Amino acid sequence: LEQTHSLDFSGMTITEKLMHRLDFELNSFASYVKLSPMEHRARSYAVSHISQTANAVFQVSTQEQLRVLPFGSFATPDICTFVSDVDLAIWGVVPPQESSLPVYTGRHTYFHDHHS
């Protein structure tokens, strides 16, 4: 005899068997839309190529000065799918202007006046 557990959501009963089926379907769908190893390599190659191109275009001498960093779903492989785009941030192209950076003293944050 199969033991059944059920949940009641506003008059709609969901059995344990139905929950297992739903779990199976969701896991199957997640496996289907997940990037294949070849798709991941292709996207990683694109990121690497863009990084090399950015270094050449902006004439930065070392990797540490300019960084191309993925963010969003590609940076989080568990949620990246075959239809996801590749979001990139390029750091180090524009040098920071020290006068525009806020200064935190431990109690207060001060912003420099650009007109002084």
C-alpha positions as CSV (number, residue, x, y, z in Angstrom):
1,L,0.0,0.0,0.0
2,E,1.4,3.3,-1.1
3,Q,1.4,6.0,1.6
4,T,0.1,9.2,0.2
5,H,0.7,12.7,1.5
6,S,-1.1,15.7,0.1
7,L,-1.0,19.4,0.3
8,D,-4.1,21.6,0.0
9,F,-3.8,24.9,-1.8
10,S,-7.1,26.7,-1.8
11,G,-9.1,23.6,-2.4
12,M,-6.6,22.1,-4.9
13,T,-5.0,18.9,-3.5
14,I,-1.5,18.0,-4.7
15,T,-0.4,14.5,-3.9
16,E,3.1,13.3,-3.2
17,K,3.1,11.4,-6.5
18,L,2.2,14.5,-8.4
19,M,4.9,16.5,-6.6
20,H,7.5,13.8,-7.7
21,R,6.3,14.0,-11.3
22,L,6.5,17.8,-11.2
23,D,10.0,17.6,-9.7
24,F,11.0,15.2,-12.5
25,E,9.6,17.5,-15.2
26,L,11.3,20.6,-13.8
27,N,14.7,18.8,-13.5
28,S,14.3,17.4,-17.0
29,F,13.6,20.9,-18.3
30,A,16.6,22.4,-16.4
31,S,18.8,19.7,-18.0
32,Y,17.4,20.5,-21.4
33,V,18.0,24.3,-21.3
34,K,21.4,24.1,-19.5
35,L,24.5,25.0,-21.6
36,S,26.3,22.0,-23.1
37,P,30.0,21.9,-22.5
38,M,30.5,23.0,-26.2
39,E,28.2,26.0,-25.8
40,H,30.0,27.0,-22.6
41,R,33.4,26.7,-24.3
42,A,32.2,28.8,-27.2
43,R,30.9,31.5,-24.9
44,S,34.2,31.4,-22.9
45,Y,36.1,31.8,-26.1
46,A,34.0,34.8,-27.0
47,V,34.8,36.4,-23.6
48,S,38.5,35.7,-24.0
49,H,38.5,37.1,-27.6
50,I,36.7,40.3,-26.5
51,S,39.2,40.6,-23.6
52,Q,42.1,40.4,-26.0
53,T,40.5,42.8,-28.4
54,A,39.7,45.3,-25.7
55,N,43.4,45.2,-24.5
56,A,44.5,45.8,-28.1
57,V,42.0,48.6,-28.8
58,F,42.6,50.4,-25.5
59,Q,46.3,49.7,-25.6
60,V,46.5,48.4,-22.1
61,S,49.8,46.7,-21.3
62,T,48.8,44.2,-18.7
63,Q,45.7,42.1,-18.0
64,E,45.6,43.5,-14.5
65,Q,44.9,47.0,-15.8
66,L,41.9,46.0,-18.0
67,R,39.5,43.3,-17.0
68,V,36.6,41.9,-19.0
69,L,34.2,40.3,-16.5
70,P,31.1,38.4,-17.2
71,F,28.1,39.0,-15.0
72,G,24.4,37.9,-15.0
73,S,23.4,34.4,-16.0
74,F,26.7,33.5,-17.7
75,A,28.6,34.2,-14.5
76,T,26.1,32.0,-12.6
77,P,26.2,28.7,-14.5
78,D,23.3,27.1,-12.7
79,I,20.9,29.6,-14.2
80,C,22.6,30.1,-17.6
81,T,20.6,28.6,-20.5
82,F,21.2,28.1,-24.2
83,V,19.1,31.3,-24.9
84,S,20.9,33.4,-22.3
85,D,23.0,36.3,-23.5
86,V,26.6,37.0,-22.3
87,D,26.7,40.2,-20.2
88,L,30.2,41.7,-19.9
89,A,31.7,44.6,-17.9
90,I,35.0,46.1,-19.1
91,W,37.0,47.6,-16.2
92,G,40.0,49.8,-16.5
93,V,39.3,51.6,-19.7
94,V,38.5,54.9,-18.1
95,P,40.9,55.9,-15.3
96,P,39.0,56.9,-12.1
97,Q,38.9,60.6,-11.4
98,E,40.1,60.9,-7.8
99,S,38.3,64.1,-7.3
100,S,34.9,62.5,-8.1
101,L,35.3,59.5,-5.7
102,P,33.5,59.7,-2.4
103,V,35.7,59.6,0.7
104,Y,34.5,57.5,3.7
105,T,36.0,58.5,7.0
106,G,34.5,55.9,9.2
107,R,31.5,58.0,10.2
108,H,30.7,60.2,7.2
109,T,31.0,60.0,3.4
110,Y,32.3,63.2,1.8
111,F,31.9,64.0,-1.9
112,H,34.4,66.4,-3.4
113,D,33.0,69.6,-5.0
114,H,33.8,69.7,-8.7
115,H,33.6,73.5,-8.8
116,S,36.4,74.3,-6.3
